[in-house]
Amino acid sequence: MQDHHSALDVVQNAMLKLVEHYRDKPAEELPLLFQRILRNTIHDHFRRGKVRDFWVRLVSPLRDKDNENGETLESIAAASESTHQPSPEKEASSNQQLAAIELALSELPLRQREAFLLRYWEELDVAETAIVMGCSEGSVKTHCFRANNALAAKLRKKGISL
């Protein structure tokens, strides 16, 4: 990891998982368990970041509708790059894509939509999402996986490539 703070967070989360789930194990088993937990936590960190970055980049313009004064990643990037206005064709295409994404999100089953929005929109981790939804962490992961696949399929049918 290139970010020192993220690396510390990942190690800390791995340590917490070790203590929470394996505190009764013999001391000689802990180093191997910790290595396994750390590796899985690192994979989760990168996987979550990749998915979150994709969906935030794709869906963040939707926030402009809800919060006129709020800044999105796109608006910040656009302001920093230049003051060049997009062509009407690009703007219309972007609006059509956003409408398709909104429709695809609204067509998801309630639990999938809830898990997806909590994880990738609100940026909660799996444990926090499970608490909010009142289900297990495994259920959260399943709902998010199914939501990602369903959204990707629906958007592909509409000609929006991922």
Secondary structure, DSSP 8 states (H G I E B T S, - for coil): ---HHHHHHHHHHHHHHHHHHHTTS-GGGHHHHHHHHHHHHHHHHHHHHHHHHHHHHHHGGGHHHH-TT---HHHHHHHHH------HHHHHHHHHHHHHHHHHHHHS-HHHHHHHIIIIIS---HHHHHHHHTS-HHHHHHHHHHHHHHHHHHHHHTT---
